[in-house]
């Protein structure tokens, strides 16, 4: 489980920066109004997708990772 937790923490900064960069580009180049609650959801989903792709034998689905992160993190400890 330490491997999964380590991957999770390594993915988080990249997912945050990538998501902010994408939102910034959409705002600047396409005139999209920033929606920060949607940005937070996008970050959560992106983290779950990336962790799932890095650790394919993870027993949790992407849906589980997004919706039950607090409970899963307790199990990882």
C-alpha positions as CSV (number, residue, x, y, z in Angstrom):
1,X,0.0,0.0,0.0
2,X,2.9,2.4,0.5
3,X,3.6,2.1,-3.2
4,X,0.1,3.3,-4.0
5,X,0.3,6.1,-1.4
6,X,3.6,7.3,-2.8
7,X,2.3,7.3,-6.4
8,X,-0.8,9.3,-5.2
9,X,1.3,12.0,-3.6
10,X,3.6,12.2,-6.6
11,X,0.7,12.6,-9.0
12,X,-1.2,15.3,-7.1
13,X,1.0,18.4,-7.9
14,X,1.2,17.5,-11.6
15,X,-2.6,17.0,-11.8
16,X,-3.2,20.4,-10.1
17,X,-0.7,22.3,-12.3
18,X,-1.9,20.6,-15.5
19,X,-5.6,21.3,-14.7
20,X,-4.9,24.9,-13.8
21,X,-2.9,25.3,-17.0
22,X,-5.7,23.8,-19.1
23,X,-8.3,26.1,-17.5
24,X,-6.0,29.1,-18.0
25,X,-5.6,28.2,-21.7
26,X,-9.4,27.7,-22.2
27,X,-10.0,31.1,-20.5
28,X,-7.3,33.0,-22.5
29,X,-7.7,31.5,-25.9
30,X,-11.4,30.5,-26.0
31,X,-12.9,33.0,-23.6
32,X,-14.2,30.4,-21.3
33,X,-15.3,31.7,-17.9
34,X,-13.4,29.9,-15.1
35,X,-15.4,27.6,-12.9
36,X,-13.4,26.7,-9.9
37,X,-15.8,24.1,-8.5
38,X,-15.5,22.3,-11.9
39,X,-11.7,22.7,-11.7
40,X,-11.7,20.9,-8.3
41,X,-13.7,18.0,-9.7
42,X,-11.5,17.8,-12.8
43,X,-8.4,17.6,-10.5
44,X,-9.9,14.8,-8.5
45,X,-10.9,12.8,-11.6
46,X,-7.5,13.4,-13.2
47,X,-5.7,12.3,-10.0
48,X,-7.8,9.1,-9.9
49,X,-7.2,8.3,-13.6
50,X,-3.5,8.9,-13.3
51,X,-3.1,6.8,-10.2
52,X,-5.2,4.0,-11.7
53,X,-3.0,4.1,-14.8
54,X,0.2,4.0,-12.8
55,X,-1.0,1.2,-10.5
56,X,-3.2,-1.0,-12.7
57,X,-3.6,-3.7,-10.1
58,X,-5.2,-1.3,-7.7
59,X,-8.4,-2.9,-6.5
60,X,-10.4,0.4,-6.5
61,X,-12.2,1.8,-9.5
62,X,-11.7,5.4,-10.6
63,X,-15.2,6.1,-9.3
64,X,-14.2,4.7,-5.9
65,X,-11.1,6.8,-5.8
66,X,-13.0,10.0,-6.6
67,X,-16.0,9.5,-4.4
68,X,-14.4,7.7,-1.4
69,X,-10.9,9.1,-1.2
70,X,-11.1,9.7,2.6
71,X,-12.1,6.2,3.3
72,X,-9.6,4.7,0.9
73,X,-6.8,6.8,2.3
74,X,-7.6,5.4,5.8
75,X,-7.3,1.9,4.3
76,X,-3.9,2.7,2.8
77,X,-2.4,3.6,6.1
